[in-house]
Amino acid sequence: MAILKHTKSQKNLYLRAFHRFGRLAHSVDTFLDFPEVTRIHAVIEWLNEQWYINDLSKNGVWLNDIKITTNQNTPLKQGDKLSFSQINNLMYHVTSVEPPRDLLFPVNESQEQIIYLEQYHFLPNNKHPEVILHFDSQQHCWYYEDMHEHLQQPINDGQDLRVGNNVWRLFLAGAATQEKTVELKAQPSNNLEFIFNLSLDEELAELKIKSQTALLDFDVRSHHYLTLLLARYKLQDMQNGFEADTQGWVQVKKLAKDLGISEAHVNIQIHRARKQFVELLNNEIIPSALIERKRGKVRFGGKLFTIYKGKKIESSNLENTIE
């Protein structure tokens, strides 16, 4: 994402996709409290894969010591020197012109560095997550789930998130998340074929997914057995003639009992499965295409699947797909 470094303080300023500078405190993203700065002094905006600055002021903006034309988009590049005033020291250097990204800022200076957000994050680490942060592309919102309280809640721009002794603050860049949401929702998932390979003792579960263009190997993972079990539930309901919108739903409590693990562990495995799914598919498919969730229940989201046990087909719905 675009970063401006203040020349005097050496502090980094991270830019939103539409970032306003000025003296109107509650209407700008960066407040510049100087008399020569106008209410909305300038805007830096991400447009067509490029960062631009637009001078909206009466007193001017300088780029590399040259006053730019007002009310006109001027492109920015890495290494540029930007000044919002020639009276006070309001000079910045452009140190990055990457596309906008949502972030987690550490509230305490002693904490780790900034976290650049993808669709899924396990905090404080992947091995022992206490909180799982993920973007719901259907609700257009970030959610966090506390693994101890089994509580999922939306988190908004500027809201703090506590993980152990650390506190993080969510920074929403704007356009990046919206563009990703459109991209995710545009991708079809009905044509994905899920191929499960299960060992005879059911100790090892492997998953491969076949699309129209490729066969993706998800390798052997413990969370694949959970996904396979959900596919079994769904196929059973299909065979029993249940309506499509009711097929496969199971209580998390029952799933935990059938797997012989805690509900907390079930939730972690669900998120591990969905995280691997969206990452290997390059964030082009929404997580519910693998596992859907609602009010304490989950179900397998796939439409086409085959389960092999040993080298023989245990079950398949390829001849009886869901419309």
Secondary structure, DSSP 8 states (H G I E B T S, - for coil): -EEEEETTT--EEE--SEEEEES-GGG-SEE---TTS-SS-EEEEEETTEEEEEE--SS--EETTEE--BTSEEE--TT-EEES-TTTT-EEEEEEE-----EEEESSTTS---EE--SEEEES-SSS-SEEEEEETTTTEEEEEETTTTEEEEE-TT-EEEETTEEEEEE--SHHHHHHHHHHHHS--TT-EEEEEE-TTS--EEEEEE-SS-EEEEEE-HHHHHHHHHHHHHHHHHHTT--GGGTT-EEHHHHHHHHTS-HHHHHHHHHHHHHHHHHHTTT-S-GGGTEEEETTEEEE--SEEEEEETTEEEEE-TTS---
